[in-house]
Amino acid sequence: MSQPPMPLIQAIQRRAAVVAIGPSTVRGQGASGIVKAVSEFLAVLSLRPFAVSEAGRFRAALNSSTDDLMRTLPSKARSWGLARKCLNIFLHDAYYNSYLVREFGLAQAEPFYEVPLDGVVARELKRRAGRGKLPQWPGVKHLTPPSSEVFQSSAQSCSETMGIARVHLDSYLWVEGR
């Protein structure tokens, strides 16, 4: 039997990256080649910085990786919101993968993961928060760190009400809102 072309954990992360980001994830972002660029970035992203039990360290890794991913996007699609959405979807999927969780110790950061924001999730957050409690959704392309924080804060409140970590909200909001 011949050796596999790459270590198993690397192959699992690569698969998670490819499965997490598809054409529907980046639809309407104004450029071609986005899926490939994002998947290639996420396939080799170091997950170790996300295996922390301190919110500030997790946030720093998330912000740094968002900026790094944004710089790899095709120029017409280069937005903070798209990079953050894709990164959060991948981190969500990595967190749900037992091999990646075990290899990188991702479970300890459960309270810090964000819910991936898009129009579906934002609409559900607005509905649950009540009329006028959240601003108009700017769209992924125009999402900024401050506007993201407003929606993530609402997501945190929603998740606390439901008795779950924020990372799990996607399993409810995105699915219910489709």
Disulfide bonds with the S-S distance in Angstrom:
none
